[in-house]
Amino acid sequence: MGAVTITLLGKPGCHLCDDARAVIDRVARELDVPWEERDITRSEADTEQYWEQIPVTLVNGVQHDFWRVDEARLRAAVAEARDSAP
């Protein structure tokens, strides 16, 4: 099994980001994978690319979801990433 990291891209004051954070935290804890959060307002490139989509979820740096996080889909994506990682 390979290493997996979940990344949440969001911004302060985003209620959908709060919802996504709760789901990601729960899944990451239960599956024992690290997760990180990136504030898109700290990067001009992130702001330009993701402003209309936040919250955005990445699994190993690849965009997985946006606007809402579906817990079952995230669990499946983490499992797939584990299976395919070197």
N, C-alpha and C positions, 0 to 999 in steps of 0.2 A: 504494500500500500504506500502511495506517495503522499507528500505533504500537500496540504490544502490551506489556503487563506481566503477568508471572505472579507470583502471591502464594501463599506457603505459610503456612498458619496451623497452628501447632503449639504445643508446650510442652516445656520441658526434661525430659530423661529419657524421651522417647517414642521407642521403637525404630522404630515405623512412620514417624515423622517423619524419622528418619535415612534410612530407605529412600527416602522421598518426596523428600527433599533431594537425594539422589544423582541420581535420575531427572530432577528439575526442573533441576538444575545442568547436566546433560549436554544436555538438550533446549534450554535457554536459550542455552548456548554455541554449539551447532551451528546454531541458527536465528538467532543474533545478536539476542536479545531480552533485556531486563533482567528480573531477578527479585528479589523481596524476601521476607523472612521476618518474620512477626509472631507474637510470643509471646502467646497468648491469655490467659495469666495476668496480663498487665499491663493488661487491660481487663475490667471487670466485664461489660460487654455482650458482648464476644467470648467470655468464659468461659461465660456463660449460653447463648449461641446455638450455640457450636461444641463444647462439652466432650465430648459423646458421639460426635462425628464426626471428630475429628482423626486424622491430618492432613487438612486441607481445602485444596484447590487452587482458586484463583480465577484467571480469565483476564479481565483488564481489569475487575476488581472483581466479576465474576459467578461464582458458585459453579459449578465445573466437575466436581469429584470430591471424594470423601472416603474415608477409611481407607487406600486404596491409590491410587497413581498409575499408570495404564496409559500407557506411553510413546507408543504409536501414537495413542491417543485425545487425549493432550495435544498432540502434533504437529498433529493434525487441527484441534483447537480453536484453536491459535495461527494456523494457516493461514487458518481461517475468520474469525477476528478481524481479521487483517491485511486480508483481502479486503473485509470489511464496514465497517472503520473509515474515517472521512472523511480 
